Amino acid sequence: MENVGRMLVIAGLGLAVIGAVLWFAGGKGWLSWLGRLPGDIRMEGERGGFYFPVVTCLLVSVVLSGVLALVRKFFG
């Protein structure tokens, strides 16, 4: 259980850092492309719209999988 607790703390800290970077960088500079990649679905009509960032979700999934694999390798 110690390893699980350690991994949860590390994952939480990592998410907090990523959240802070996204919050403070907000759409400026190098993060402005996040959510606007080719392949992200965006439909807008007269009464509203629909947006689903498919490619952005895939990219975030690949990056998080790599980070978790490194964490597991070094702390597992």
Backbone hydrogen bonds, N-H to C=O, Kabsch-Sander energy under -0.5 kcal/mol:
donor,donor_aa,acceptor,acceptor_aa,energy
5,G,1,M,-2.3
6,R,2,E,-2.5
7,M,3,N,-2.5
8,L,4,V,-2.3
9,V,5,G,-2.1
10,I,6,R,-2.4
11,A,7,M,-2.7
12,G,8,L,-2.4
13,L,9,V,-2.5
14,G,10,I,-2.5
15,L,11,A,-2.6
16,A,12,G,-2.2
17,V,13,L,-2.3
18,I,14,G,-2.5
19,G,15,L,-2.7
20,A,16,A,-2.3
21,V,17,V,-2.3
22,L,18,I,-2.5
23,W,19,G,-2.4
24,F,20,A,-2.7
25,A,21,V,-2.4
26,G,22,L,-1.5
27,G,25,A,-1.4
28,K,25,A,-2.9
31,L,28,K,-1.5
32,S,29,G,-1.5
34,L,31,L,-1.1
36,R,33,W,-2.4
40,D,37,L,-2.0
41,I,52,F,-2.6
43,M,50,F,-3.1
45,G,48,G,-3.5
50,F,43,M,-3.3
52,F,41,I,-2.8
54,V,52,F,-1.8
57,C,53,P,-2.2
58,L,54,V,-2.1
59,L,55,V,-2.5
60,V,56,T,-2.6
61,S,57,C,-2.2
62,V,58,L,-2.3
63,V,59,L,-2.3
64,L,60,V,-2.7
65,S,61,S,-2.2
66,G,62,V,-2.0
67,V,63,V,-2.4
68,L,64,L,-2.7
69,A,65,S,-2.1
70,L,66,G,-2.1
71,V,67,V,-2.5
72,R,68,L,-2.6
73,K,69,A,-2.0
74,F,70,L,-2.4
75,F,71,V,-2.8
76,G,72,R,-1.4
